Amino acid sequence: MFGGERITKIIEIEGMSCGHCTKKVEMALKDLKEVKSVNISLENKNAEIVLKKEIEDDILKNLIEDLGYKVINIK
C-alpha cells in the first residue's frame, strides 16, 4: 500500500431522485478537504466516500441535510 489505510464510509441518503441531486451531493462532499473520492448511487440511495483522513459523521450528515436530503445511516 501507499503508507496508510483506506478509510471508506457509506452514507445512506433519502430524497435523491435524479442525476442533478446526486451531482449536488457529490460536489458538496468533494469540497471537503478530507474527502479523496465520492461515488454516489441513485439506485442504492447512498454515497461511498474514500477519505484522506477521518472526519466526524456529524459533519457529513449536516452537509448533506443542509442540501435538503435526509441521512439515514453512516457506516
N, CA, C and O atoms as a Tripos MOL2 file, in Angstrom:
@<TRIPOS>MOLECULE
protein
  300   299    75     0     0
PROTEIN
NO_CHARGES

@<TRIPOS>ATOM
      1 N           0.8340   -1.1910    0.0000 N.3       1 MET1
      2 CA          0.0000    0.0000    0.0000 C.3       1 MET1
      3 C           0.8700    1.2430    0.0000 C.2       1 MET1
      4 O           2.0980    1.1680    0.0450 O.2       1 MET1
      5 N           0.2190    2.3630   -0.0510 N.am      2 PHE2
      6 CA          0.9410    3.6290   -0.1300 C.3       2 PHE2
      7 C           1.0180    4.3400    1.2170 C.2       2 PHE2
      8 O           0.7660    5.5430    1.2930 O.2       2 PHE2
      9 N           1.3610    3.6180    2.2770 N.am      3 GLY3
     10 CA          1.5960    4.2370    3.5620 C.3       3 GLY3
     11 C           0.3640    4.7560    4.2630 C.2       3 GLY3
     12 O           0.3740    5.8820    4.7600 O.2       3 GLY3
     13 N          -0.6900    3.9800    4.3190 N.am      4 GLY4
     14 CA         -1.8730    4.3970    5.0530 C.3       4 GLY4
     15 C          -3.0520    3.5220    4.7240 C.2       4 GLY4
     16 O          -3.1570    2.9550    3.6360 O.2       4 GLY4
     17 N          -3.9340    3.4280    5.6930 N.am      5 GLU5
     18 CA         -5.1070    2.6080    5.4480 C.3       5 GLU5
     19 C          -6.1660    3.4300    4.7360 C.2       5 GLU5
     20 O          -6.1990    4.6560    4.8410 O.2       5 GLU5
     21 N          -7.0040    2.7540    4.0300 N.am      6 ARG6
     22 CA         -8.0750    3.3970    3.2830 C.3       6 ARG6
     23 C          -9.2930    3.5140    4.1910 C.2       6 ARG6
     24 O          -9.7820    2.5130    4.7170 O.2       6 ARG6
     25 N          -9.7730    4.7230    4.3710 N.am      7 ILE7
     26 CA        -10.9580    4.9540    5.1890 C.3       7 ILE7
     27 C         -12.1300    5.1590    4.2360 C.2       7 ILE7
     28 O         -12.1440    6.1000    3.4420 O.2       7 ILE7
     29 N         -13.1040    4.2720    4.3250 N.am      8 THR8
     30 CA        -14.2850    4.3530    3.4690 C.3       8 THR8
     31 C         -15.5290    4.4440    4.3370 C.2       8 THR8
     32 O         -15.6500    3.7540    5.3490 O.2       8 THR8
     33 N         -16.4440    5.2980    3.9290 N.am      9 LYS9
     34 CA        -17.7320    5.4050    4.6200 C.3       9 LYS9
     35 C         -18.8370    5.2940    3.5810 C.2       9 LYS9
     36 O         -18.7150    5.7840    2.4580 O.2       9 LYS9
     37 N         -19.9170    4.6370    3.9830 N.am     10 ILE10
     38 CA        -21.1170    4.5330    3.1610 C.3      10 ILE10
     39 C         -22.1970    5.3590    3.8550 C.2      10 ILE10
     40 O         -22.5200    5.1300    5.0210 O.2      10 ILE10
     41 N         -22.7450    6.3180    3.1240 N.am     11 ILE11
     42 CA        -23.7840    7.1810    3.6710 C.3      11 ILE11
     43 C         -25.0860    6.8660    2.9550 C.2      11 ILE11
     44 O         -25.1960    7.0460    1.7420 O.2      11 ILE11
     45 N         -26.0780    6.3910    3.7130 N.am     12 GLU12
     46 CA        -27.3990    6.1230    3.1360 C.3      12 GLU12
     47 C         -28.1820    7.4260    3.1350 C.2      12 GLU12
     48 O         -28.3430    8.0680    4.1730 O.2      12 GLU12
     49 N         -28.6720    7.8130    1.9470 N.am     13 ILE13
     50 CA        -29.3140    9.1160    1.7670 C.3      13 ILE13
     51 C         -30.7020    8.9370    1.1710 C.2      13 ILE13
     52 O         -30.8900    8.2080    0.1980 O.2      13 ILE13
     53 N         -31.6660    9.6150    1.7740 N.am     14 GLU14
     54 CA        -33.0340    9.5820    1.2680 C.3      14 GLU14
     55 C         -33.3670   10.9360    0.6410 C.2      14 GLU14
     56 O         -32.9860   11.9820    1.1660 O.2      14 GLU14
     57 N         -34.0720   10.9070   -0.4710 N.am     15 GLY15
     58 CA        -34.5330   12.1460   -1.0840 C.3      15 GLY15
     59 C         -33.8820   12.4800   -2.4080 C.2      15 GLY15
     60 O         -34.3310   13.3980   -3.0950 O.2      15 GLY15
     61 N         -32.8360   11.7610   -2.7870 N.am     16 MET16
     62 CA        -32.2240   11.9900   -4.1030 C.3      16 MET16
     63 C         -33.0900   11.2900   -5.1540 C.2      16 MET16
     64 O         -33.4030   10.1070   -5.0220 O.2      16 MET16
     65 N         -33.4740   12.0350   -6.2000 N.am     17 SER17
     66 CA        -34.3700   11.4400   -7.1850 C.3      17 SER17
     67 C         -33.8920   11.5540   -8.6280 C.2      17 SER17
     68 O         -34.5360   11.0380   -9.5420 O.2      17 SER17
     69 N         -32.7510   12.2370   -8.8350 N.am     18 CYS18
     70 CA        -32.2920   12.4240  -10.2100 C.3      18 CYS18
     71 C         -30.7790   12.6600  -10.2390 C.2      18 CYS18
     72 O         -30.1260   12.7550   -9.2000 O.2      18 CYS18
     73 N         -30.2520   12.7490  -11.4430 N.am     19 GLY19
     74 CA        -28.8230   12.9900  -11.6000 C.3      19 GLY19
     75 C         -28.3770   14.3240  -11.0270 C.2      19 GLY19
     76 O         -27.2600   14.4470  -10.5250 O.2      19 GLY19
     77 N         -29.2510   15.3270  -11.0990 N.am     20 HIS20
     78 CA        -28.9230   16.6290  -10.5260 C.3      20 HIS20
     79 C         -28.7200   16.5150   -9.0120 C.2      20 HIS20
     80 O         -27.8030   17.1160   -8.4520 O.2      20 HIS20
     81 N         -29.5940   15.7330   -8.3590 N.am     21 CYS21
     82 CA        -29.4870   15.5200   -6.9130 C.3      21 CYS21
     83 C         -28.1430   14.8770   -6.5510 C.2      21 CYS21
     84 O         -27.4540   15.3230   -5.6330 O.2      21 CYS21
     85 N         -27.7900   13.8300   -7.2840 N.am     22 THR22
     86 CA        -26.5470   13.1270   -6.9660 C.3      22 THR22
     87 C         -25.3390   14.0160   -7.2110 C.2      22 THR22
     88 O         -24.3750   13.9720   -6.4470 O.2      22 THR22
     89 N         -25.3770   14.8210   -8.2630 N.am     23 LYS23
     90 CA        -24.2640   15.7200   -8.5770 C.3      23 LYS23
     91 C         -24.1020   16.7740   -7.4830 C.2      23 LYS23
     92 O         -22.9840   17.1190   -7.1020 O.2      23 LYS23
     93 N         -25.2180   17.2760   -6.9880 N.am     24 LYS24
     94 CA        -25.1970   18.2810   -5.9210 C.3      24 LYS24
     95 C         -24.5200   17.7230   -4.6590 C.2      24 LYS24
     96 O         -23.6790   18.3850   -4.0510 O.2      24 LYS24
     97 N         -24.8990   16.5000   -4.2790 N.am     25 VAL25
     98 CA        -24.3090   15.8620   -3.0970 C.3      25 VAL25
     99 C         -22.8320   15.5560   -3.3610 C.2      25 VAL25
    100 O         -21.9830   15.7940   -2.5010 O.2      25 VAL25
    101 N         -22.5310   15.0350   -4.5380 N.am     26 GLU26
    102 CA        -21.1520   14.6910   -4.8840 C.3      26 GLU26
    103 C         -20.2340   15.9140   -4.7990 C.2      26 GLU26
    104 O         -19.1590   15.8430   -4.2020 O.2      26 GLU26
    105 N         -20.6480   17.0160   -5.3840 N.am     27 MET27
    106 CA        -19.8190   18.2240   -5.3960 C.3      27 MET27
    107 C         -19.6070   18.7660   -3.9840 C.2      27 MET27
    108 O         -18.5110   19.2120   -3.6460 O.2      27 MET27
    109 N         -20.6470   18.7280   -3.1670 N.am     28 ALA28
    110 CA        -20.5340   19.2220   -1.7900 C.3      28 ALA28
    111 C         -19.5530   18.3710   -0.9880 C.2      28 ALA28
    112 O         -18.7410   18.9020   -0.2300 O.2      28 ALA28
    113 N         -19.6280   17.0500   -1.1560 N.am     29 LEU29
    114 CA        -18.7090   16.1630   -0.4340 C.3      29 LEU29
    115 C         -17.2750   16.3340   -0.9240 C.2      29 LEU29
    116 O         -16.3380   16.3280   -0.1250 O.2      29 LEU29
    117 N         -17.1050   16.4850   -2.2270 N.am     30 LYS30
    118 CA        -15.7540   16.6530   -2.7880 C.3      30 LYS30
    119 C         -15.0900   17.9560   -2.3320 C.2      30 LYS30
    120 O         -13.8650   18.0700   -2.3570 O.2      30 LYS30
    121 N         -15.8890   18.9240   -1.9210 N.am     31 ASP31
    122 CA        -15.3450   20.1940   -1.4320 C.3      31 ASP31
    123 C         -14.6810   20.0590   -0.0580 C.2      31 ASP31
    124 O         -13.9110   20.9270    0.3500 O.2      31 ASP31
    125 N         -14.9840   18.9660    0.6520 N.am     32 LEU32
    126 CA        -14.3550   18.7480    1.9580 C.3      32 LEU32
    127 C         -12.9160   18.2960    1.7450 C.2      32 LEU32
    128 O         -12.6640   17.3940    0.9460 O.2      32 LEU32
    129 N         -11.9750   18.9070    2.4470 N.am     33 LYS33
    130 CA        -10.5600   18.5920    2.2410 C.3      33 LYS33
    131 C         -10.2110   17.1610    2.6520 C.2      33 LYS33
    132 O          -9.2230   16.6050    2.1730 O.2      33 LYS33
    133 N         -11.0130   16.5620    3.5350 N.am     34 GLU34
    134 CA        -10.7480   15.1920    3.9840 C.3      34 GLU34
    135 C         -11.1610   14.1360    2.9680 C.2      34 GLU34
    136 O         -10.7290   12.9870    3.0590 O.2      34 GLU34
    137 N         -11.9940   14.5130    2.0000 N.am     35 VAL35
    138 CA        -12.5560   13.5570    1.0460 C.3      35 VAL35
    139 C         -11.6330   13.3870   -0.1600 C.2      35 VAL35
    140 O         -11.2470   14.3530   -0.8170 O.2      35 VAL35
    141 N         -11.2920   12.1200   -0.4280 N.am     36 LYS36
    142 CA        -10.4460   11.7880   -1.5740 C.3      36 LYS36
    143 C         -11.2900   11.5300   -2.8160 C.2      36 LYS36
    144 O         -10.9870   12.0390   -3.8950 O.2      36 LYS36
    145 N         -12.3620   10.7300   -2.6600 N.am     37 SER37
    146 CA        -13.2330   10.4430   -3.8020 C.3      37 SER37
    147 C         -14.6510   10.1560   -3.3230 C.2      37 SER37
    148 O         -14.8840    9.8090   -2.1650 O.2      37 SER37
    149 N         -15.5930   10.3160   -4.2600 N.am     38 VAL38
    150 CA        -17.0190   10.1220   -3.9680 C.3      38 VAL38
    151 C         -17.6300    9.3090   -5.0940 C.2      38 VAL38
    152 O         -17.3820    9.5770   -6.2690 O.2      38 VAL38
    153 N         -18.4320    8.3120   -4.7310 N.am     39 ASN39
    154 CA        -19.1960    7.5430   -5.7110 C.3      39 ASN39
    155 C         -20.6330    7.4690   -5.1990 C.2      39 ASN39
    156 O         -20.8960    6.8730   -4.1550 O.2      39 ASN39
    157 N         -21.5530    8.0740   -5.9350 N.am     40 ILE40
    158 CA        -22.9470    8.1140   -5.5000 C.3      40 ILE40
    159 C         -23.7810    7.1970   -6.3680 C.2      40 ILE40
    160 O         -23.6570    7.1940   -7.5920 O.2      40 ILE40
    161 N         -24.6390    6.4130   -5.7150 N.am     41 SER41
    162 CA        -25.5400    5.5120   -6.4240 C.3      41 SER41
    163 C         -26.9750    5.9580   -6.1680 C.2      41 SER41
    164 O         -27.4720    5.8660   -5.0460 O.2      41 SER41
    165 N         -27.6330    6.4400   -7.2120 N.am     42 LEU42
    166 CA        -29.0350    6.8270   -7.1010 C.3      42 LEU42
    167 C         -29.8950    5.5890   -6.8500 C.2      42 LEU42
    168 O         -30.8520    5.6290   -6.0770 O.2      42 LEU42
    169 N         -29.5420    4.5020   -7.5090 N.am     43 GLU43
    170 CA        -30.2810    3.2450   -7.3630 C.3      43 GLU43
    171 C         -30.2250    2.7170   -5.9290 C.2      43 GLU43
    172 O         -31.2430    2.2960   -5.3800 O.2      43 GLU43
    173 N         -29.0300    2.7400   -5.3210 N.am     44 ASN44
    174 CA        -28.8670    2.2300   -3.9520 C.3      44 ASN44
    175 C         -29.1240    3.2910   -2.8900 C.2      44 ASN44
    176 O         -29.1220    2.9920   -1.6960 O.2      44 ASN44
    177 N         -29.3440    4.5180   -3.3190 N.am     45 LYS45
    178 CA        -29.5990    5.6470   -2.4250 C.3      45 LYS45
    179 C         -28.4710    5.8250   -1.4070 C.2      45 LYS45
    180 O         -28.7140    5.9680   -0.2090 O.2      45 LYS45
    181 N         -27.2280    5.8140   -1.9120 N.am     46 ASN46
    182 CA        -26.1170    6.0090   -0.9920 C.3      46 ASN46
    183 C         -24.9340    6.6870   -1.6720 C.2      46 ASN46
    184 O         -24.8640    6.8220   -2.8940 O.2      46 ASN46
    185 N         -24.0200    7.1020   -0.8240 N.am     47 ALA47
    186 CA        -22.7630    7.6790   -1.2900 C.3      47 ALA47
    187 C         -21.6370    6.9100   -0.6170 C.2      47 ALA47
    188 O         -21.6390    6.7250    0.6000 O.2      47 ALA47
    189 N         -20.6810    6.4670   -1.4130 N.am     48 GLU48
    190 CA        -19.4850    5.8250   -0.8750 C.3      48 GLU48
    191 C         -18.3660    6.8440   -0.9960 C.2      48 GLU48
    192 O         -18.0500    7.3100   -2.0900 O.2      48 GLU48
    193 N         -17.7740    7.1820    0.1340 N.am     49 ILE49
    194 CA        -16.6940    8.1580    0.1020 C.3      49 ILE49
    195 C         -15.4140    7.5260    0.6380 C.2      49 ILE49
    196 O         -15.4340    6.7570    1.5980 O.2      49 ILE49
    197 N         -14.3130    7.8670   -0.0030 N.am     50 VAL50
    198 CA        -12.9860    7.4520    0.4460 C.3      50 VAL50
    199 C         -12.3310    8.7050    1.0140 C.2      50 VAL50
    200 O         -12.2890    9.7520    0.3690 O.2      50 VAL50
    201 N         -11.8240    8.5740    2.2310 N.am     51 LEU51
    202 CA        -11.2670    9.7170    2.9430 C.3      51 LEU51
    203 C          -9.7510    9.6990    2.9780 C.2      51 LEU51
    204 O          -9.1340    8.6350    3.0230 O.2      51 LEU51
    205 N          -9.1560   10.8800    2.9580 N.am     52 LYS52
    206 CA         -7.7170   11.0320    3.1590 C.3      52 LYS52
    207 C          -7.4040   10.9040    4.6420 C.2      52 LYS52
    208 O          -6.3590   10.3810    5.0290 O.2      52 LYS52
    209 N          -8.3330   11.3940    5.4660 N.am     53 LYS53
    210 CA         -8.2170   11.2510    6.9150 C.3      53 LYS53
    211 C          -9.6210   11.2510    7.5000 C.2      53 LYS53
    212 O         -10.5780   11.6650    6.8460 O.2      53 LYS53
    213 N          -9.7330   10.7870    8.7250 N.am     54 GLU54
    214 CA        -11.0280   10.6300    9.3890 C.3      54 GLU54
    215 C         -11.7450   11.9800    9.4920 C.2      54 GLU54
    216 O         -11.1210   13.0270    9.6640 O.2      54 GLU54
    217 N         -13.0700   11.9190    9.3810 N.am     55 ILE55
    218 CA        -13.9320   13.0860    9.5600 C.3      55 ILE55
    219 C         -15.1440   12.6280   10.3590 C.2      55 ILE55
    220 O         -15.6100   11.4990   10.1980 O.2      55 ILE55
    221 N         -15.6490   13.4960   11.2100 N.am     56 GLU56
    222 CA        -16.7920   13.1230   12.0480 C.3      56 GLU56
    223 C         -18.0530   12.9490   11.2010 C.2      56 GLU56
    224 O         -18.3030   13.7050   10.2620 O.2      56 GLU56
    225 N         -18.8310   11.9400   11.5580 N.am     57 ASP57
    226 CA        -20.0620   11.6480   10.8270 C.3      57 ASP57
    227 C         -21.0200   12.8310   10.8400 C.2      57 ASP57
    228 O         -21.7150   13.0700    9.8530 O.2      57 ASP57
    229 N         -21.0670   13.5780   11.9490 N.am     58 ASP58
    230 CA        -21.9830   14.7160   12.0490 C.3      58 ASP58
    231 C         -21.6850   15.7820   10.9930 C.2      58 ASP58
    232 O         -22.6060   16.4370   10.5050 O.2      58 ASP58
    233 N         -20.4240   15.9620   10.6390 N.am     59 ILE59
    234 CA        -20.0610   16.9370    9.6110 C.3      59 ILE59
    235 C         -20.6500   16.5080    8.2680 C.2      59 ILE59
    236 O         -21.2190   17.3220    7.5390 O.2      59 ILE59
    237 N         -20.5080   15.2250    7.9520 N.am     60 LEU60
    238 CA        -21.0620   14.6860    6.7110 C.3      60 LEU60
    239 C         -22.5840   14.7870    6.7050 C.2      60 LEU60
    240 O         -23.1880   15.2210    5.7230 O.2      60 LEU60
    241 N         -23.1890   14.3810    7.8110 N.am     61 LYS61
    242 CA        -24.6520   14.4010    7.9380 C.3      61 LYS61
    243 C         -25.1980   15.8230    7.7640 C.2      61 LYS61
    244 O         -26.1320   16.0430    6.9930 O.2      61 LYS61
    245 N         -24.6150   16.7760    8.4780 N.am     62 ASN62
    246 CA        -25.0970   18.1570    8.4030 C.3      62 ASN62
    247 C         -24.9350   18.7360    7.0020 C.2      62 ASN62
    248 O         -25.8120   19.4530    6.5220 O.2      62 ASN62
    249 N         -23.8180   18.4300    6.3460 N.am     63 LEU63
    250 CA        -23.5750   18.9270    4.9930 C.3      63 LEU63
    251 C         -24.6690   18.4450    4.0370 C.2      63 LEU63
    252 O         -25.2300   19.2330    3.2760 O.2      63 LEU63
    253 N         -24.9640   17.1580    4.0850 N.am     64 ILE64
    254 CA        -25.9660   16.5760    3.1810 C.3      64 ILE64
    255 C         -27.3690   17.0650    3.5270 C.2      64 ILE64
    256 O         -28.1590   17.3720    2.6350 O.2      64 ILE64
    257 N         -27.6770   17.1370    4.8110 N.am     65 GLU65
    258 CA        -29.0140   17.5730    5.2130 C.3      65 GLU65
    259 C         -29.2250   19.0560    4.9260 C.2      65 GLU65
    260 O         -30.3580   19.4770    4.6910 O.2      65 GLU65
    261 N         -28.1660   19.8530    4.9400 N.am     66 ASP66
    262 CA        -28.2690   21.2660    4.5630 C.3      66 ASP66
    263 C         -28.6250   21.4250    3.0820 C.2      66 ASP66
    264 O         -29.1450   22.4620    2.6710 O.2      66 ASP66
    265 N         -28.3410   20.3860    2.2860 N.am     67 LEU67
    266 CA        -28.6990   20.3980    0.8570 C.3      67 LEU67
    267 C         -30.1430   19.9960    0.6320 C.2      67 LEU67
    268 O         -30.6560   20.1140   -0.4810 O.2      67 LEU67
    269 N         -30.8090   19.5170    1.6910 N.am     68 GLY68
    270 CA        -32.2250   19.1460    1.5840 C.3      68 GLY68
    271 C         -32.5070   17.6590    1.5310 C.2      68 GLY68
    272 O         -33.6280   17.2500    1.2300 O.2      68 GLY68
    273 N         -31.4980   16.8400    1.8210 N.am     69 TYR69
    274 CA        -31.6770   15.3850    1.8030 C.3      69 TYR69
    275 C         -31.5790   14.8420    3.2230 C.2      69 TYR69
    276 O         -31.0840   15.5230    4.1210 O.2      69 TYR69
    277 N         -32.0470   13.6230    3.4230 N.am     70 LYS70
    278 CA        -32.0480   13.0150    4.7590 C.3      70 LYS70
    279 C         -31.0090   11.9050    4.8060 C.2      70 LYS70
    280 O         -31.0060   11.0070    3.9650 O.2      70 LYS70
    281 N         -30.1220   11.9760    5.8030 N.am     71 VAL71
    282 CA        -29.1420   10.9250    6.0210 C.3      71 VAL71
    283 C         -29.7740    9.8850    6.9360 C.2      71 VAL71
    284 O         -30.1810   10.1970    8.0560 O.2      71 VAL71
    285 N         -29.8540    8.6540    6.4550 N.am     72 ILE72
    286 CA        -30.4530    7.5560    7.2090 C.3      72 ILE72
    287 C         -29.4230    6.8740    8.0880 C.2      72 ILE72
    288 O         -29.7030    6.5270    9.2350 O.2      72 ILE72
    289 N         -28.2210    6.6810    7.5410 N.am     73 ASN73
    290 CA        -27.1870    5.9380    8.2620 C.3      73 ASN73
    291 C         -25.8190    6.2410    7.6540 C.2      73 ASN73
    292 O         -25.6980    6.5250    6.4620 O.2      73 ASN73
    293 N         -24.7970    6.1750    8.5000 N.am     74 ILE74
    294 CA        -23.4200    6.2850    8.0310 C.3      74 ILE74
    295 C         -22.6580    5.1120    8.6280 C.2      74 ILE74
    296 O         -22.6360    4.9270    9.8450 O.2      74 ILE74
    297 N         -22.0300    4.3180    7.7550 N.am     75 LYS75
    298 CA        -21.2610    3.1750    8.2670 C.3      75 LYS75
    299 C         -19.8980    3.1180    7.6150 C.2      75 LYS75
    300 O         -19.1060    2.2260    7.9170 O.2      75 LYS75
@<TRIPOS>BOND
     1     1     2 1
     2     2     3 1
     3     3     4 2
     4     3     5 am
     5     5     6 1
     6     6     7 1
     7     7     8 2
     8     7     9 am
     9     9    10 1
    10    10    11 1
    11    11    12 2
    12    11    13 am
    13    13    14 1
    14    14    15 1
    15    15    16 2
    16    15    17 am
    17    17    18 1
    18    18    19 1
    19    19    20 2
    20    19    21 am
    21    21    22 1
    22    22    23 1
    23    23    24 2
    24    23    25 am
    25    25    26 1
    26    26    27 1
    27    27    28 2
    28    27    29 am
    29    29    30 1
    30    30    31 1
    31    31    32 2
    32    31    33 am
    33    33    34 1
    34    34    35 1
    35    35    36 2
    36    35    37 am
    37    37    38 1
    38    38    39 1
    39    39    40 2
    40    39    41 am
    41    41    42 1
    42    42    43 1
    43    43    44 2
    44    43    45 am
    45    45    46 1
    46    46    47 1
    47    47    48 2
    48    47    49 am
    49    49    50 1
    50    50    51 1
    51    51    52 2
    52    51    53 am
    53    53    54 1
    54    54    55 1
    55    55    56 2
    56    55    57 am
    57    57    58 1
    58    58    59 1
    59    59    60 2
    60    59    61 am
    61    61    62 1
    62    62    63 1
    63    63    64 2
    64    63    65 am
    65    65    66 1
    66    66    67 1
    67    67    68 2
    68    67    69 am
    69    69    70 1
    70    70    71 1
    71    71    72 2
    72    71    73 am
    73    73    74 1
    74    74    75 1
    75    75    76 2
    76    75    77 am
    77    77    78 1
    78    78    79 1
    79    79    80 2
    80    79    81 am
    81    81    82 1
    82    82    83 1
    83    83    84 2
    84    83    85 am
    85    85    86 1
    86    86    87 1
    87    87    88 2
    88    87    89 am
    89    89    90 1
    90    90    91 1
    91    91    92 2
    92    91    93 am
    93    93    94 1
    94    94    95 1
    95    95    96 2
    96    95    97 am
    97    97    98 1
    98    98    99 1
    99    99   100 2
   100    99   101 am
   101   101   102 1
   102   102   103 1
   103   103   104 2
   104   103   105 am
   105   105   106 1
   106   106   107 1
   107   107   108 2
   108   107   109 am
   109   109   110 1
   110   110   111 1
   111   111   112 2
   112   111   113 am
   113   113   114 1
   114   114   115 1
   115   115   116 2
   116   115   117 am
   117   117   118 1
   118   118   119 1
   119   119   120 2
   120   119   121 am
   121   121   122 1
   122   122   123 1
   123   123   124 2
   124   123   125 am
   125   125   126 1
   126   126   127 1
   127   127   128 2
   128   127   129 am
   129   129   130 1
   130   130   131 1
   131   131   132 2
   132   131   133 am
   133   133   134 1
   134   134   135 1
   135   135   136 2
   136   135   137 am
   137   137   138 1
   138   138   139 1
   139   139   140 2
   140   139   141 am
   141   141   142 1
   142   142   143 1
   143   143   144 2
   144   143   145 am
   145   145   146 1
   146   146   147 1
   147   147   148 2
   148   147   149 am
   149   149   150 1
   150   150   151 1
   151   151   152 2
   152   151   153 am
   153   153   154 1
   154   154   155 1
   155   155   156 2
   156   155   157 am
   157   157   158 1
   158   158   159 1
   159   159   160 2
   160   159   161 am
   161   161   162 1
   162   162   163 1
   163   163   164 2
   164   163   165 am
   165   165   166 1
   166   166   167 1
   167   167   168 2
   168   167   169 am
   169   169   170 1
   170   170   171 1
   171   171   172 2
   172   171   173 am
   173   173   174 1
   174   174   175 1
   175   175   176 2
   176   175   177 am
   177   177   178 1
   178   178   179 1
   179   179   180 2
   180   179   181 am
   181   181   182 1
   182   182   183 1
   183   183   184 2
   184   183   185 am
   185   185   186 1
   186   186   187 1
   187   187   188 2
   188   187   189 am
   189   189   190 1
   190   190   191 1
   191   191   192 2
   192   191   193 am
   193   193   194 1
   194   194   195 1
   195   195   196 2
   196   195   197 am
   197   197   198 1
   198   198   199 1
   199   199   200 2
   200   199   201 am
   201   201   202 1
   202   202   203 1
   203   203   204 2
   204   203   205 am
   205   205   206 1
   206   206   207 1
   207   207   208 2
   208   207   209 am
   209   209   210 1
   210   210   211 1
   211   211   212 2
   212   211   213 am
   213   213   214 1
   214   214   215 1
   215   215   216 2
   216   215   217 am
   217   217   218 1
   218   218   219 1
   219   219   220 2
   220   219   221 am
   221   221   222 1
   222   222   223 1
   223   223   224 2
   224   223   225 am
   225   225   226 1
   226   226   227 1
   227   227   228 2
   228   227   229 am
   229   229   230 1
   230   230   231 1
   231   231   232 2
   232   231   233 am
   233   233   234 1
   234   234   235 1
   235   235   236 2
   236   235   237 am
   237   237   238 1
   238   238   239 1
   239   239   240 2
   240   239   241 am
   241   241   242 1
   242   242   243 1
   243   243   244 2
   244   243   245 am
   245   245   246 1
   246   246   247 1
   247   247   248 2
   248   247   249 am
   249   249   250 1
   250   250   251 1
   251   251   252 2
   252   251   253 am
   253   253   254 1
   254   254   255 1
   255   255   256 2
   256   255   257 am
   257   257   258 1
   258   258   259 1
   259   259   260 2
   260   259   261 am
   261   261   262 1
   262   262   263 1
   263   263   264 2
   264   263   265 am
   265   265   266 1
   266   266   267 1
   267   267   268 2
   268   267   269 am
   269   269   270 1
   270   270   271 1
   271   271   272 2
   272   271   273 am
   273   273   274 1
   274   274   275 1
   275   275   276 2
   276   275   277 am
   277   277   278 1
   278   278   279 1
   279   279   280 2
   280   279   281 am
   281   281   282 1
   282   282   283 1
   283   283   284 2
   284   283   285 am
   285   285   286 1
   286   286   287 1
   287   287   288 2
   288   287   289 am
   289   289   290 1
   290   290   291 1
   291   291   292 2
   292   291   293 am
   293   293   294 1
   294   294   295 1
   295   295   296 2
   296   295   297 am
   297   297   298 1
   298   298   299 1
   299   299   300 2
@<TRIPOS>SUBSTRUCTURE
     1 MET1         2 RESIDUE 1 A MET
     2 PHE2         6 RESIDUE 1 A PHE
     3 GLY3        10 RESIDUE 1 A GLY
     4 GLY4        14 RESIDUE 1 A GLY
     5 GLU5        18 RESIDUE 1 A GLU
     6 ARG6        22 RESIDUE 1 A ARG
     7 ILE7        26 RESIDUE 1 A ILE
     8 THR8        30 RESIDUE 1 A THR
     9 LYS9        34 RESIDUE 1 A LYS
    10 ILE10       38 RESIDUE 1 A ILE
    11 ILE11       42 RESIDUE 1 A ILE
    12 GLU12       46 RESIDUE 1 A GLU
    13 ILE13       50 RESIDUE 1 A ILE
    14 GLU14       54 RESIDUE 1 A GLU
    15 GLY15       58 RESIDUE 1 A GLY
    16 MET16       62 RESIDUE 1 A MET
    17 SER17       66 RESIDUE 1 A SER
    18 CYS18       70 RESIDUE 1 A CYS
    19 GLY19       74 RESIDUE 1 A GLY
    20 HIS20       78 RESIDUE 1 A HIS
    21 CYS21       82 RESIDUE 1 A CYS
    22 THR22       86 RESIDUE 1 A THR
    23 LYS23       90 RESIDUE 1 A LYS
    24 LYS24       94 RESIDUE 1 A LYS
    25 VAL25       98 RESIDUE 1 A VAL
    26 GLU26      102 RESIDUE 1 A GLU
    27 MET27      106 RESIDUE 1 A MET
    28 ALA28      110 RESIDUE 1 A ALA
    29 LEU29      114 RESIDUE 1 A LEU
    30 LYS30      118 RESIDUE 1 A LYS
    31 ASP31      122 RESIDUE 1 A ASP
    32 LEU32      126 RESIDUE 1 A LEU
    33 LYS33      130 RESIDUE 1 A LYS
    34 GLU34      134 RESIDUE 1 A GLU
    35 VAL35      138 RESIDUE 1 A VAL
    36 LYS36      142 RESIDUE 1 A LYS
    37 SER37      146 RESIDUE 1 A SER
    38 VAL38      150 RESIDUE 1 A VAL
    39 ASN39      154 RESIDUE 1 A ASN
    40 ILE40      158 RESIDUE 1 A ILE
    41 SER41      162 RESIDUE 1 A SER
    42 LEU42      166 RESIDUE 1 A LEU
    43 GLU43      170 RESIDUE 1 A GLU
    44 ASN44      174 RESIDUE 1 A ASN
    45 LYS45      178 RESIDUE 1 A LYS
    46 ASN46      182 RESIDUE 1 A ASN
    47 ALA47      186 RESIDUE 1 A ALA
    48 GLU48      190 RESIDUE 1 A GLU
    49 ILE49      194 RESIDUE 1 A ILE
    50 VAL50      198 RESIDUE 1 A VAL
    51 LEU51      202 RESIDUE 1 A LEU
    52 LYS52      206 RESIDUE 1 A LYS
    53 LYS53      210 RESIDUE 1 A LYS
    54 GLU54      214 RESIDUE 1 A GLU
    55 ILE55      218 RESIDUE 1 A ILE
    56 GLU56      222 RESIDUE 1 A GLU
    57 ASP57      226 RESIDUE 1 A ASP
    58 ASP58      230 RESIDUE 1 A ASP
    59 ILE59      234 RESIDUE 1 A ILE
    60 LEU60      238 RESIDUE 1 A LEU
    61 LYS61      242 RESIDUE 1 A LYS
    62 ASN62      246 RESIDUE 1 A ASN
    63 LEU63      250 RESIDUE 1 A LEU
    64 ILE64      254 RESIDUE 1 A ILE
    65 GLU65      258 RESIDUE 1 A GLU
    66 ASP66      262 RESIDUE 1 A ASP
    67 LEU67      266 RESIDUE 1 A LEU
    68 GLY68      270 RESIDUE 1 A GLY
    69 TYR69      274 RESIDUE 1 A TYR
    70 LYS70      278 RESIDUE 1 A LYS
    71 VAL71      282 RESIDUE 1 A VAL
    72 ILE72      286 RESIDUE 1 A ILE
    73 ASN73      290 RESIDUE 1 A ASN
    74 ILE74      294 RESIDUE 1 A ILE
    75 LYS75      298 RESIDUE 1 A LYS
